[in-house]
Amino acid sequence: MSVLSWIRRRRVRLDEDDFQDEIRSHLAMAEDERVADGVDRQTAHYAALREFGNVTLTTEAARRVWTPRWLDALRDLMRDVRYAIRTLAKNPAFSLTVVGVLTLGIGVNAAVFTLLKGIALSPMAGVDGSARLRVIFGETSTGRQVRVSYPDYQYLRDHHRAFSGLFGSIVGNATLGRGRSARQVWAEIVTGNYFQILGVRAEVGRTLLPSDEMAPGRQPVVVLSDGLWRRDFGADPAIVGKTLEINNEPLTVVGVADPTFHGTTVVYDVDLYIPVTMAPQLGFNFGSRETTPAGILSDRRAALFYPQGYLRPGATAPNAAAETNALWETLARERPPADAAERLKVAPFWQTPSGAPIIMLPTLSVLVAMGLLVLMIACANIAGLVLVRGVSRRGEIALRLALGATRTRIIRLLIVENLVLAVPGALLGVLLARRGIPVIVTYAERLAAPDRVFFNVAVDGLVMAFAVLVACASALVFGFVPALQSSRVDLVSVINEDASPRGASRGRLRAGLVVAQVAVSLLLLVGAELVTRSLEAARRANPGFDASQVTTVAVDVKHNRYDGRRGRVFYRDLLDAARADPGVESATLAAFTPLAFLDAPARRISIEGYDPRRGEDLTFMFNAVGPDYFRTLRIAVKAGRAFEDRDDEAAAPVAVVNETFAQRFWGGAANAIGKRVRMAGGDWRTVIGVAADVKYMRINESPRPYVYLPFLQAYRSNMILHTRGPAPVDVLVNQARAHVAKLDPDLPILYARPLAGGINGALILFNLAAKMLFLFGVAGMALAAMGTYGLVSYVVKQSTHEIGIRTALGASDGSIVRGFLRRGLGLGAIGAALGVVVALALTRLLGAVLFGVSATDATAFARALAIVLGTVAAASLVPAWRAARTNPLSALRHQ
C-alpha cells in the first residue's frame, strides 16, 4: 500500500461528516421500520435513539479507534491553544505585562548570544564554518605564544596531511597613495591559497591565487575589500587593472573581495589583501627580528604567521597535534633554528593567541552569565504573576476538576497558556536585540576610533532559534510550579472563599520568588558596580605615563625613499623645529606608542654575565625613542639618566631598561647602571638609565621587562612625533603637521591625533562590559521592583477585610503603612542578605574584567545594597499607602 493511498484512506476514515451521515441514515432507517409497523413517527424516533445509544459517545469512541493518538493529541493541543488565546485576550493587562517582562529577558539574552556567536561561533563574516578552523602556533618554554616563520609555514603546508590546506596571514598598517594625499589603511598580508582555502570569491575580478606567491616581488598585485572599493573608489566597475600606490610601490588591482568578507583577523576591518611575497618589497617587517624586512621570507627567526586551515574529513584534532609535533621535531633536526618556539600547538580558532576571541570571551562569558540572571529574575517575576492569576481562576479550575478533568490536563492547559505568551515575547525579544545590537556596535566603533573595527554580529536564524528555545524553556520554568499549585484546588475552600493552608502555601511561594528576585538583582548590581568601578579605576589609573596634552603625528620617510642618513637628518630637523615652537614644553620621537591598538614587536635580548636557564625565554618588547622621551611622556627615571642629544649614531651604544627588567636580572635599579645588553645579535649596549614601568599593551597587564633604545642608534623609517605643551592639543597637532609639510611637502602624515585618543582601545572591553552590565543591573532591579510591588499589592488585596476591621477599631494610617512596608522590607532584607552571600562567592569569577578593584569591594556592595533596599521600599510604599486609604465601610461590606 502506497503512502498516498494510506493517507487517502485515513482521510476518508477521519471524515466525521460522513460518519455523522451514516449514523443519521441508520437512525432514519430504524425509524422508518417502526413507522411501517404502525408506530407513530415521534415514538419511532425516540425508540430508534434508545436502541442506538448515545450518539456523541459513539462518535468519540469511533474517533478514538480511527484517529492516531498523535493526531488526537495535536487536536487537543490546538484546542488548548485556541482556548488560551481567548482567555488571555480577556485579560490584556496580565498578558501584556508577561509579554513585556519576557521581551526584556529574552532580548537581553538574544543580544548577548548574538555577540557570542559573532566572536566564537562564526567569527569570520563571509566564511562558512569559520569556527571549524584550526590554528597552529608556537609556544616557548615559558608559555609565550609565538608565530611561525614563513619557511616553517611552507614546510608545514607541504608536509601536513591532517589539514586539507594551510594558509597564513597577518594584519598591519599600509600607506595607500603617495604624497600629501596618502593615508593609512589596514592591510592583510596573505599566502596565495588564502582565499582558496576559505572559499571566498571575488565580487569583481579575481582573488589572489597560489601563483601569486611564487617568487618575492614578482606579483605586484592587490585585492581590495568591498568597503575600500566603495568608500574610496566609488565602486568603480573598471577598478581591475588599475594601479595603486601602496607603501610607495605600484600594485595592480586584480579584484574586489566578496562584500560579506572582512578578513580573518576578528575585529579588524581589512582594506587590502597583498601576497606575502610582496612583503619585503613593500617594507613590511612584521615580527621580524631583523632591522630590515629583507629576511622576512627566509629567516626562521622572523615570526610571521599563525598557520590556519580545516582538518581533512576523518582527521581529528589529536591526530593533527601529533602530526604537527612530529613535523616540528623533523624540522628542528633538519634546520635547527637559532631562536624559535620549543613546540607547536594546534587549537580551535577562538584560541588564536592575542586574537579578539580569546581576549573578549572572558568578558562575553560574564555578560552571558549576567544575561541569564536577568532571565531568571524575569521568570520569577512572571511566576509570581501567574500565581496571583491562579488564585482568581480557582473557581474555573475547580469546576473543571468537578466535571472530570484530570490534574495533568489542567497543568497542560496552564502551561500551554504560558507557551502562548512566550511566542510574542520571543519575537519581540529578537526585535529588541535587533535594535540594540547596532547601538552596541556603534558604541564600540566610537570607542575604537580613530581605528576602524568590524564586528560580525547580526540577528539571524540561529539567534531566532536561540530566542525560541529560551522562550520555551522560560515558559516551562516560570509556568510549571505555578501550574502545579493552581491545579491543587480544594473545592471546600473555593466554596467557602476562605484562607486555606494551601492559599498560605501559595503566598509563601510568591514571597520566596520575590526574595529570589531581590537576591539575584543584588548580585547583578554588585557585578555592575564592580565593573563600573573597574572602568573608573582604569581611567584614573596611572599607566606609568601622562597622555594628556601630548600629540602623536606619525610619518614614514621610506615613502619618499629616504635612506638611513637622510632619514636621521629629517627627524633631527623635525625635532628641532618642534622644540622651537613657543607653545611646546618638550618634544620627542618614538617608534611605538604605549597602549596602542596593535601590539609592539619583541626581540631576543642577551644580558652580559647572565646565564639563562635551559629554555628560558629572553624575548622582550622594545621601543626606539628620542631625547626627552621620558620627560615628554612624564615617565619617571628611577636611576641613571635618560637619552640625550649626544646619544647619536657616533656615540657608544646605550640602552635604558625598565624597573622590572633591572629587578629581574640585576636585583634592582641601582645595580643596573653600567651593565650591558645585546639585542638580536647586535652590539653590546651599556645601560645608562632605569625608567619606571609602563602599561605597554593592556591596561590590566602585569609588569613586564622592557627596553628603550635611542632612535639615532636604532634607526627606523617610521617614527611618531610627540609634543607636550600648555597649548590646546589641536594647536600642537597643527603645528607638528606644519613642520612636516615644511620639511617635505610630499611626505604623507599617516595620522595626527592626541595620544589620549589613541589609547582608547585599551579601555574598550571595560567600557563595553561596564555599560552592558549597568543595563543588566537596571533591568534586573526594575523586574525585582515589579515583583515586590506585585506581592505587596496582592497582600493588600487579600487583607482588605482585615484592614477594614483595623481601621474601624481606630488604627491609624501610619500604622497600616508601616505594617505593609515592614513586610516588603523584610522580604527585601532576606533577599539582599542571600544576594550578598552569593555575590561574595561568585564575584571572584569576574576577575577577567576587573581592574584596580577587589572582587569583594565594600563600596560596590554597599552601593548595590542601598539601591536594592531603596527600590524595595519604594515598591512597597505605594500599595501600603493605598491600603491606608481603604474605606472601612466598603471593605467590610465587600466581605
SULRA-V786254 format. One record per residue. N is the residue number from 1. OMEGA is omega in whole degrees, 0 to 359 (none if undefined). D_FIRST is the distance of its C-alpha to the first C-alpha in Angstrom with 2 decimals. Layout:
BEGIN
N	OMEGA	D_FIRST
N	OMEGA	D_FIRST
END
This chain:
BEGIN
1	181	0.00
2	180	3.75
3	182	6.57
4	180	8.31
5	178	6.55
6	180	6.71
7	181	10.21
8	181	11.05
9	179	10.52
10	182	12.46
11	178	15.00
12	182	15.65
13	185	16.12
14	180	18.39
15	185	20.45
16	179	23.63
17	178	25.49
18	181	23.40
19	178	23.88
20	177	27.57
21	180	27.81
22	179	26.48
23	180	29.09
24	179	31.80
25	179	31.00
26	180	31.16
27	180	34.47
28	179	35.87
29	179	35.21
30	179	36.84
31	179	39.70
32	180	40.21
33	180	40.40
34	177	43.16
35	179	44.99
36	178	44.91
37	175	46.56
38	179	49.36
39	179	48.42
40	188	49.12
41	184	46.30
42	180	46.83
43	179	47.13
44	180	44.01
45	181	42.07
46	178	43.14
47	178	42.51
48	179	38.89
49	180	38.38
50	180	40.05
51	182	37.89
52	184	34.61
53	184	35.64
54	182	35.19
55	182	32.72
56	180	32.42
57	178	31.78
58	179	29.19
59	180	27.41
60	180	27.67
61	179	26.41
62	180	23.37
63	180	22.74
64	180	23.13
65	187	20.57
66	188	17.88
67	174	18.75
68	184	17.99
69	183	21.37
70	180	21.48
71	178	20.98
72	179	23.60
73	180	25.89
74	178	25.46
75	178	26.47
76	181	29.42
77	180	30.37
78	178	30.41
79	178	32.45
80	180	34.83
81	179	35.15
82	180	36.09
83	181	38.51
84	180	40.00
85	180	40.62
86	182	42.34
87	182	44.41
88	179	45.49
89	179	46.38
90	180	48.82
91	188	50.58
92	181	51.05
93	178	53.96
94	184	51.98
95	182	48.89
96	179	50.99
97	180	52.98
98	180	49.96
99	179	48.38
100	179	51.76
101	179	52.23
102	179	48.72
103	180	49.34
104	182	52.47
105	181	50.95
106	179	47.80
107	178	49.81
108	182	52.27
109	178	49.61
110	179	47.64
111	180	50.92
112	179	51.78
113	178	48.31
114	177	48.62
115	181	51.93
116	180	50.55
117	182	47.58
118	183	49.97
119	188	52.32
120	187	50.14
121	175	46.42
122	190	46.72
123	184	50.44
124	176	50.56
125	176	49.68
126	180	47.88
127	179	46.81
128	176	43.23
129	182	43.16
130	179	46.94
131	180	46.80
132	178	45.49
133	173	48.74
134	183	51.05
135	178	54.80
136	176	57.48
137	180	60.92
138	178	64.05
139	179	65.64
140	181	69.26
141	180	70.64
142	179	71.29
143	178	67.72
144	183	68.62
145	186	65.69
146	179	66.67
147	181	65.23
148	180	64.88
149	180	67.18
150	177	66.00
151	179	66.77
152	176	64.87
153	181	61.91
154	180	61.94
155	180	62.01
156	181	59.08
157	186	57.11
158	187	57.76
159	184	57.14
160	179	54.53
161	181	51.18
162	180	49.38
163	175	49.46
164	177	47.77
165	178	51.04
166	174	53.99
167	178	55.86
168	177	59.00
169	176	60.38
170	184	63.20
171	176	64.32
172	178	67.90
173	174	70.15
174	179	71.00
175	180	73.38
176	181	72.00
177	182	74.68
178	176	78.38
179	186	81.53
180	182	81.77
181	182	78.32
182	180	76.54
183	182	74.21
184	179	72.40
185	174	68.61
186	177	65.99
187	175	65.19
188	179	62.61
189	192	63.81
190	173	60.75
191	187	59.86
192	182	58.46
193	185	54.91
194	183	54.81
195	183	52.59
196	182	50.50
197	181	49.48
198	181	48.88
199	180	46.79
200	181	49.02
201	178	49.40
202	174	52.36
203	178	52.45
204	178	55.27
205	182	56.42
206	173	55.38
207	176	55.46
208	182	57.62
209	176	56.72
210	179	57.64
211	178	60.19
212	183	62.00
213	189	62.92
214	185	64.51
215	181	68.19
216	173	70.35
217	186	71.49
218	181	69.84
219	180	67.00
220	183	68.61
221	181	65.38
222	173	63.81
223	181	60.56
224	170	60.97
225	179	58.86
226	181	57.37
227	180	59.61
228	180	62.80
229	181	61.79
230	185	61.38
231	188	64.22
232	183	66.93
233	176	65.96
234	181	64.38
235	181	61.06
236	181	62.97
237	181	60.40
238	184	63.04
239	181	63.60
240	181	62.37
241	178	65.41
242	183	67.89
243	177	70.20
244	174	70.60
245	179	73.48
246	186	72.15
247	177	74.77
248	179	77.13
249	179	75.10
250	176	73.30
251	181	69.54
252	179	67.29
253	178	64.22
254	179	61.14
255	176	58.51
256	184	57.36
257	178	54.77
258	184	51.57
259	180	52.55
260	186	50.40
261	181	52.18
262	180	55.39
263	186	56.17
264	177	55.34
265	187	58.11
266	179	56.76
267	177	58.93
268	175	60.98
269	189	60.27
270	180	61.02
271	186	62.65
272	174	63.04
273	187	61.37
274	178	63.91
275	183	63.57
276	181	65.17
277	174	67.34
278	185	69.17
279	180	70.12
280	182	73.53
281	180	74.54
282	174	73.64
283	177	75.60
284	175	72.82
285	181	73.75
286	171	70.93
287	182	71.66
288	176	74.00
289	178	76.90
290	179	78.89
291	176	81.15
292	180	79.82
293	186	76.25
294	184	77.04
295	187	75.57
296	182	72.36
297	185	70.32
298	185	72.21
299	181	73.56
300	177	71.38
301	181	73.28
302	181	72.07
303	189	69.02
304	191	66.71
305	156	62.95
306	182	60.27
307	183	57.83
308	177	54.24
309	177	50.88
310	175	47.24
311	175	46.32
312	175	44.40
313	181	40.78
314	179	41.07
315	180	44.70
316	180	45.74
317	176	48.73
318	178	50.58
319	180	50.12
320	180	51.52
321	180	54.41
322	180	55.25
323	178	55.24
324	179	57.32
325	180	59.90
326	179	60.09
327	181	60.65
328	178	63.23
329	177	65.16
330	181	65.15
331	181	66.32
332	178	69.06
333	184	70.35
334	183	70.35
335	184	71.76
336	180	73.28
337	175	73.42
338	182	76.65
339	181	74.84
340	180	71.12
341	178	68.53
342	183	68.48
343	176	64.73
344	178	61.62
345	175	58.77
346	185	55.18
347	174	53.86
348	186	51.20
349	185	52.32
350	178	53.24
351	178	55.87
352	182	57.69
353	178	61.38
354	179	63.19
355	181	60.01
356	182	59.19
357	185	56.17
358	177	58.19
359	187	61.07
360	185	59.08
361	176	56.46
362	179	58.94
363	179	59.68
364	178	56.03
365	177	55.29
366	180	57.99
367	178	56.57
368	180	53.06
369	181	54.58
370	178	56.58
371	178	53.60
372	177	51.71
373	177	54.80
374	179	54.79
375	178	51.16
376	179	52.12
377	179	54.91
378	180	52.62
379	179	50.16
380	180	53.09
381	181	54.39
382	178	51.16
383	177	50.74
384	178	54.19
385	181	53.25
386	178	50.10
387	179	52.23
388	180	54.70
389	179	52.00
390	178	50.57
391	182	53.96
392	182	53.86
393	183	50.36
394	179	51.29
395	180	51.47
396	182	47.99
397	179	46.52
398	179	48.54
399	179	47.20
400	179	43.59
401	180	44.35
402	180	46.14
403	174	43.13
404	178	40.95
405	179	39.56
406	178	39.37
407	179	41.30
408	180	38.13
409	179	36.91
410	180	40.34
411	179	40.46
412	180	37.05
413	181	38.24
414	179	41.46
415	176	39.82
416	176	37.48
417	179	40.70
418	179	42.09
419	178	39.04
420	177	39.36
421	184	42.95
422	183	42.10
423	177	40.02
424	177	42.99
425	179	45.21
426	181	43.15
427	180	43.12
428	177	46.83
429	176	47.54
430	178	45.96
431	178	48.03
432	179	51.10
433	181	50.46
434	177	49.94
435	186	53.29
436	184	55.01
437	179	54.07
438	178	56.11
439	179	59.04
440	181	58.89
441	180	58.58
442	179	61.44
443	179	63.54
444	179	62.85
445	179	63.74
446	178	66.94
447	184	67.80
448	182	67.33
449	10	69.31
450	176	70.96
451	179	68.39
452	180	65.03
453	178	61.93
454	177	58.19
455	180	55.67
456	181	52.01
457	178	50.90
458	177	48.45
459	182	45.96
460	182	42.53
461	180	38.93
462	178	39.83
463	178	42.62
464	180	40.36
465	178	37.88
466	181	40.89
467	179	42.21
468	178	38.95
469	180	38.82
470	181	42.47
471	180	41.93
472	179	39.12
473	180	41.16
474	181	44.21
475	178	42.50
476	182	41.52
477	184	45.02
478	185	47.00
479	189	44.69
480	183	43.79
481	176	47.27
482	179	48.35
483	178	45.12
484	179	45.81
485	184	49.35
486	182	48.50
487	179	46.06
488	183	48.97
489	176	50.57
490	185	53.27
491	181	53.30
492	181	57.02
493	179	58.01
494	180	56.01
495	182	57.81
496	183	61.17
497	183	60.51
498	178	62.61
499	182	62.66
500	177	60.66
501	180	60.37
502	176	56.82
503	178	58.17
504	178	60.75
505	179	58.12
506	178	56.21
507	178	59.52
508	179	60.07
509	180	56.63
510	177	57.39
511	178	60.81
512	177	59.23
513	178	56.98
514	178	60.12
515	180	61.88
516	179	58.99
517	180	59.01
518	181	62.75
519	181	62.55
520	178	59.90
521	178	61.79
522	178	64.94
523	179	63.17
524	183	61.98
525	177	65.44
526	178	67.12
527	179	64.86
528	180	65.60
529	181	69.29
530	182	69.42
531	178	67.78
532	178	69.90
533	176	73.02
534	178	71.88
535	178	71.74
536	179	75.18
537	179	76.44
538	179	75.01
539	181	76.71
540	187	79.95
541	176	79.69
542	181	82.29
543	181	80.38
544	177	83.71
545	182	84.56
546	184	85.32
547	182	83.10
548	177	84.86
549	179	87.08
550	179	85.88
551	170	84.55
552	178	82.28
553	188	82.74
554	175	80.87
555	177	81.91
556	188	81.26
557	178	84.14
558	178	82.22
559	175	80.66
560	172	84.11
561	174	84.60
562	169	87.14
563	183	88.09
564	182	89.14
565	180	92.79
566	180	92.10
567	179	89.47
568	179	91.91
569	181	94.50
570	184	92.03
571	175	90.96
572	181	94.61
573	180	95.56
574	180	92.58
575	179	93.50
576	181	97.16
577	180	96.31
578	180	94.05
579	185	96.67
580	180	99.29
581	183	97.42
582	182	99.36
583	183	96.28
584	178	95.02
585	176	95.96
586	180	94.49
587	180	92.24
588	178	90.43
589	177	87.63
590	179	84.58
591	182	81.67
592	174	79.14
593	178	78.94
594	179	77.96
595	178	74.70
596	182	73.40
597	179	69.71
598	178	69.74
599	176	70.81
600	179	74.18
601	179	74.33
602	178	75.74
603	176	77.94
604	184	79.05
605	176	82.56
606	180	85.08
607	182	87.69
608	178	91.05
609	181	91.83
610	181	88.39
611	185	86.54
612	176	82.83
613	180	80.72
614	179	78.25
615	182	75.36
616	182	77.01
617	180	75.71
618	178	78.69
619	185	76.88
620	176	77.98
621	182	77.76
622	176	80.82
623	173	82.30
624	188	85.01
625	181	87.28
626	175	90.61
627	179	93.85
628	179	93.67
629	184	89.95
630	178	90.35
631	182	92.81
632	179	90.59
633	178	87.51
634	173	89.78
635	184	88.59
636	173	91.21
637	188	93.01
638	181	93.62
639	179	95.94
640	183	97.72
641	176	97.39
642	178	94.88
643	178	94.69
644	181	97.56
645	182	98.48
646	180	100.28
647	181	97.03
648	185	96.42
649	180	95.55
650	183	99.15
651	178	99.32
652	181	98.23
653	181	94.48
654	178	93.78
655	172	90.86
656	178	90.19
657	178	87.72
658	186	86.31
659	181	87.17
660	178	84.06
661	182	84.83
662	181	88.46
663	184	87.59
664	188	85.07
665	183	87.30
666	175	90.87
667	177	90.76
668	184	91.60
669	185	92.81
670	182	96.47
671	187	95.82
672	185	93.70
673	179	96.49
674	177	97.65
675	184	94.67
676	177	92.83
677	178	89.21
678	185	87.62
679	174	84.46
680	176	82.18
681	179	85.00
682	180	87.40
683	174	90.99
684	180	92.03
685	179	92.47
686	178	94.83
687	182	93.50
688	181	95.86
689	176	94.06
690	181	91.44
691	178	89.42
692	177	87.57
693	181	83.83
694	171	81.57
695	189	77.89
696	184	76.79
697	182	72.97
698	182	71.62
699	182	73.53
700	181	72.39
701	175	73.01
702	178	75.32
703	182	78.66
704	178	78.36
705	184	80.97
706	184	81.84
707	175	84.37
708	177	86.24
709	175	87.91
710	189	90.49
711	179	88.76
712	176	91.71
713	178	91.20
714	189	87.40
715	171	86.99
716	181	83.69
717	181	83.25
718	180	81.22
719	180	83.15
720	179	83.03
721	175	86.20
722	172	86.73
723	176	89.46
724	178	90.49
725	181	92.85
726	181	93.64
727	176	92.55
728	184	89.06
729	179	86.41
730	178	85.53
731	179	89.16
732	179	89.16
733	180	85.99
734	177	87.53
735	180	90.71
736	176	88.80
737	182	86.89
738	179	90.23
739	179	91.65
740	181	88.77
741	181	89.10
742	181	92.83
743	179	92.62
744	184	89.87
745	183	88.64
746	183	85.70
747	181	84.41
748	171	81.15
749	186	80.89
750	172	77.52
751	177	77.62
752	184	80.27
753	175	79.65
754	178	81.03
755	181	80.35
756	180	79.14
757	183	76.38
758	182	75.22
759	178	74.50
760	182	72.04
761	180	69.21
762	183	70.63
763	189	69.99
764	181	66.66
765	179	64.60
766	180	67.03
767	182	67.02
768	182	63.25
769	182	62.79
770	182	65.65
771	183	64.43
772	179	60.82
773	176	61.86
774	178	64.34
775	178	61.59
776	181	59.40
777	179	62.38
778	180	63.07
779	180	59.44
780	181	59.41
781	179	62.76
782	179	61.71
783	179	58.63
784	178	60.80
785	178	63.31
786	180	60.60
787	180	59.50
788	179	63.09
789	181	63.81
790	181	60.76
791	182	61.74
792	177	65.35
793	179	64.33
794	180	62.01
795	178	64.82
796	181	67.22
797	180	64.89
798	185	64.43
799	183	68.20
800	181	69.30
801	181	70.78
802	180	72.61
803	180	73.97
804	180	75.24
805	182	77.09
806	179	78.58
807	180	79.73
808	179	81.23
809	173	83.10
810	178	84.61
811	181	82.38
812	177	83.07
813	183	80.55
814	182	81.32
815	178	80.48
816	179	77.11
817	181	76.32
818	181	77.48
819	180	75.28
820	177	72.01
821	179	73.13
822	180	73.85
823	180	70.36
824	180	68.74
825	177	71.09
826	178	70.61
827	179	66.89
828	181	67.61
829	178	70.13
830	179	67.73
831	181	65.04
832	179	67.64
833	177	68.89
834	180	65.41
835	179	64.85
836	180	68.10
837	181	67.15
838	181	63.72
839	178	65.25
840	181	67.91
841	189	65.22
842	185	62.84
843	176	65.07
844	178	65.99
845	180	62.56
846	186	63.89
847	183	66.28
848	183	64.61
849	179	65.47
850	178	68.83
851	176	72.18
852	181	75.60
853	177	74.25
854	178	73.57
855	178	70.17
856	182	72.18
857	186	74.42
858	181	76.28
859	180	76.66
860	179	72.92
861	182	72.22
862	179	75.04
863	181	73.87
864	180	70.28
865	181	71.56
866	180	73.81
867	182	71.05
868	183	68.61
869	177	71.16
870	180	72.53
871	178	69.10
872	179	68.34
873	180	71.73
874	181	71.12
875	180	67.65
876	188	69.20
877	185	72.28
878	178	70.68
879	177	68.94
880	178	71.98
881	179	74.28
882	178	72.05
883	181	72.28
884	181	76.07
885	183	75.97
886	176	74.21
887	184	76.12
888	181	76.82
889	180	76.94
890	179	73.57
891	181	72.06
892	180	73.43
893	179	72.55
894	181	68.94
895	none	68.66
END
